[in-house]
């Protein structure tokens, strides 16, 4: 849950930073002081760096914990791990643990689909980075201030970033689902509330909902930017016909 709060705070700070960086006065100052490194101050560059950090952190939890310790969610290894966690860590008897194990059993089709989730996030990274580079590399041809996007380019960039932001946050939801279904004790759940099975499930559910809420907000904001872009283009079209 704390990680979701930190990510929300970082995205909020980035939103404020974007407003600051869209000021022509600020851009002019950066171009005077850092003529060769101004690209690294742009909000889209900082956003990419932040998303790299969140993605690597999430991937580390996937490959270093779920993939390594649980052998790619192997059903046999997973069953033994869940039974051990329920009896040793949560103090359940055999009857209680068997009942819970039936509830958290991962269907084979869902297990395979979830294992491919990181692959699609990586593919999203490739596509988004390609389009961001293609957009920002053309800015210098049309603007005096290199790397400084226009109003419309800014809207386009925010729409382009949407699949990546949504994908990374959704991947974190997958990790939280795995944590519940595998009864895996993550280091960021070391709280008194997680000492019981119900508290453990509630913590993971809260983190899942927090990440999903952020993803939904990013989606709504991306649609908002897209609608502004469409209305702006429609206004220009109507004015050109007058």
Secondary structure as UniProt FT lines:
FT   HELIX           2..21
FT   HELIX           24..33
FT   TURN            35..37
FT   HELIX           38..41
FT   HELIX           43..61
FT   HELIX           62..67
FT   HELIX           68..69
FT   TURN            70..73
FT   HELIX           75..84
FT   HELIX           85..89
FT   HELIX           94..103
FT   HELIX           108..115
FT   HELIX           117..136
FT   TURN            137..138
FT   HELIX           139..141
FT   TURN            146..147
FT   HELIX           151..182
FT   HELIX           187..189
FT   HELIX           192..195
FT   HELIX           197..241
//
